[in-house]
Amino acid sequence: MNDDILVVRTEDAEARIVVLTASGELDRDTVKSLAVAADDALGRGRDRIVLDVGRVTFCDSSGLSLIVGLHRRAAASGGVLRVACAQGIVLTALQISNLDRLLYLDPTLEAALHAVRSGE
């Protein structure tokens, strides 16, 4: 895989829950692929979203803006966004921008799925 390309995998976990797994760089040139996957999931009633960013190697303000927008859209439809596996530069970007105070961050995919299922 070329690290400057963002690859997004979508997996329906169960009713209303979707896992979006992103790999590569999340920036102004690649953010559309995640936006399309998120739009599709929300359009299918999947408003409990787990965004796995464990393999994201870079995230700029465009990526952060998309994540905030996804958080707001999920909440507006009665759902939730949980960000799983943030580490390195992605975690630093979330912390520097204080988005770690707004978003639900989970250390693992399993923890995020458990929180979504239990309504935490």
ZASE-444881 format. One record per residue (C-alpha): residue number from 0; residue in three letters; x, y, z. Coordinates in Angstrom, 2 decimals, always signed. Layout:
<atoms>
{NUM,'ala',{X,Y,Z}}
...
</atoms>
This chain:
<atoms>
{0,'met',{+0.00,+0.00,+0.00}}
{1,'asn',{+1.18,+3.47,-0.82}}
{2,'asp',{+1.06,+5.47,+2.44}}
{3,'asp',{-0.04,+8.70,+0.75}}
{4,'ile',{-3.30,+7.10,-0.37}}
{5,'leu',{-6.16,+6.66,+2.07}}
{6,'val',{-7.90,+3.31,+1.96}}
{7,'val',{-11.23,+3.01,+3.79}}
{8,'arg',{-12.83,-0.30,+4.62}}
{9,'thr',{-16.46,-0.45,+5.77}}
{10,'glu',{-17.81,-3.25,+7.93}}
{11,'asp',{-21.36,-3.41,+9.23}}
{12,'ala',{-21.05,-4.77,+12.78}}
{13,'glu',{-24.76,-5.05,+13.61}}
{14,'ala',{-27.92,-2.94,+13.52}}
{15,'arg',{-27.01,+0.76,+13.34}}
{16,'ile',{-23.27,+0.04,+13.97}}
{17,'val',{-20.59,+0.42,+11.32}}
{18,'val',{-16.81,+0.25,+11.56}}
{19,'leu',{-14.88,+2.49,+9.20}}
{20,'thr',{-11.21,+1.49,+9.09}}
{21,'ala',{-8.89,+4.05,+7.53}}
{22,'ser',{-5.31,+3.34,+6.43}}
{23,'gly',{-2.85,+5.88,+5.01}}
{24,'glu',{-2.86,+9.66,+5.07}}
{25,'leu',{-6.00,+11.61,+5.94}}
{26,'asp',{-5.53,+15.01,+4.33}}
{27,'arg',{-7.18,+17.43,+1.92}}
{28,'asp',{-6.30,+15.21,-1.05}}
{29,'thr',{-7.70,+11.99,+0.43}}
{30,'val',{-10.46,+13.05,+2.83}}
{31,'lys',{-13.17,+12.49,+0.22}}
{32,'ser',{-12.84,+8.69,+0.36}}
{33,'leu',{-13.64,+8.69,+4.09}}
{34,'ala',{-16.42,+11.23,+3.57}}
{35,'val',{-18.05,+9.03,+0.91}}
{36,'ala',{-17.87,+5.94,+3.14}}
{37,'ala',{-19.33,+7.88,+6.08}}
{38,'asp',{-22.11,+9.36,+3.92}}
{39,'asp',{-22.99,+5.88,+2.69}}
{40,'ala',{-23.08,+4.46,+6.23}}
{41,'leu',{-25.24,+7.28,+7.54}}
{42,'gly',{-27.52,+7.01,+4.53}}
{43,'arg',{-28.10,+3.35,+5.40}}
{44,'gly',{-29.06,+4.21,+8.98}}
{45,'arg',{-25.68,+3.29,+10.47}}
{46,'asp',{-25.40,+6.19,+12.93}}
{47,'arg',{-23.28,+4.41,+15.54}}
{48,'ile',{-19.90,+4.79,+13.94}}
{49,'val',{-16.56,+3.44,+15.07}}
{50,'leu',{-13.71,+5.08,+13.18}}
{51,'asp',{-10.55,+2.98,+13.44}}
{52,'val',{-7.57,+5.27,+12.76}}
{53,'gly',{-4.87,+2.91,+13.99}}
{54,'arg',{-3.29,+2.75,+10.54}}
{55,'val',{-3.61,+6.43,+9.68}}
{56,'thr',{-0.11,+7.84,+9.30}}
{57,'phe',{-1.00,+11.52,+8.95}}
{58,'cys',{-4.01,+13.74,+9.64}}
{59,'asp',{-4.26,+17.43,+8.73}}
{60,'ser',{-6.98,+19.97,+9.47}}
{61,'ser',{-9.14,+18.60,+6.66}}
{62,'gly',{-9.15,+15.21,+8.33}}
{63,'leu',{-9.87,+16.70,+11.73}}
{64,'ser',{-12.71,+18.75,+10.27}}
{65,'leu',{-14.23,+15.66,+8.68}}
{66,'ile',{-14.05,+13.78,+11.99}}
{67,'val',{-15.78,+16.64,+13.83}}
{68,'gly',{-18.45,+16.84,+11.15}}
{69,'leu',{-19.00,+13.10,+11.36}}
{70,'his',{-19.32,+13.38,+15.15}}
{71,'arg',{-21.97,+16.08,+14.75}}
{72,'arg',{-23.90,+14.23,+12.06}}
{73,'ala',{-23.99,+11.00,+14.03}}
{74,'ala',{-25.14,+12.82,+17.18}}
{75,'ala',{-27.83,+14.73,+15.25}}
{76,'ser',{-29.40,+11.44,+14.18}}
{77,'gly',{-29.28,+9.97,+17.70}}
{78,'gly',{-26.05,+8.09,+17.13}}
{79,'val',{-22.45,+8.41,+18.19}}
{80,'leu',{-18.94,+8.49,+16.78}}
{81,'arg',{-16.13,+6.73,+18.61}}
{82,'val',{-12.55,+7.06,+17.41}}
{83,'ala',{-10.53,+3.90,+17.98}}
{84,'cys',{-6.80,+3.23,+18.07}}
{85,'ala',{-5.59,+6.84,+17.69}}
{86,'gln',{-1.85,+6.94,+18.17}}
{87,'gly',{+1.24,+8.84,+17.13}}
{88,'ile',{+0.69,+11.89,+14.98}}
{89,'val',{-3.08,+11.35,+14.81}}
{90,'leu',{-3.44,+11.28,+18.58}}
{91,'thr',{-1.17,+14.32,+18.86}}
{92,'ala',{-3.31,+16.23,+16.35}}
{93,'leu',{-6.47,+15.36,+18.30}}
{94,'gln',{-4.87,+16.47,+21.57}}
{95,'ile',{-3.31,+19.70,+20.27}}
{96,'ser',{-6.66,+20.73,+18.77}}
{97,'asn',{-8.45,+19.76,+22.03}}
{98,'leu',{-10.67,+17.38,+20.07}}
{99,'asp',{-9.81,+14.69,+22.61}}
{100,'arg',{-12.17,+16.63,+24.88}}
{101,'leu',{-15.02,+16.56,+22.35}}
{102,'leu',{-14.66,+13.11,+20.85}}
{103,'tyr',{-14.86,+9.67,+22.39}}
{104,'leu',{-11.41,+8.11,+22.02}}
{105,'asp',{-10.93,+4.41,+22.69}}
{106,'pro',{-7.54,+2.67,+22.83}}
{107,'thr',{-8.75,-0.40,+20.91}}
{108,'leu',{-11.38,-1.34,+18.38}}
{109,'glu',{-12.83,-3.81,+20.87}}
{110,'ala',{-13.22,-1.10,+23.53}}
{111,'ala',{-14.97,+1.20,+21.05}}
{112,'leu',{-17.37,-1.52,+19.94}}
{113,'his',{-18.13,-2.44,+23.55}}
{114,'ala',{-18.89,+1.22,+24.37}}
{115,'val',{-21.17,+1.59,+21.35}}
{116,'arg',{-23.03,-1.61,+22.12}}
{117,'ser',{-23.50,-0.73,+25.78}}
{118,'gly',{-24.53,+2.87,+25.07}}
{119,'glu',{-21.60,+4.45,+26.93}}
</atoms>
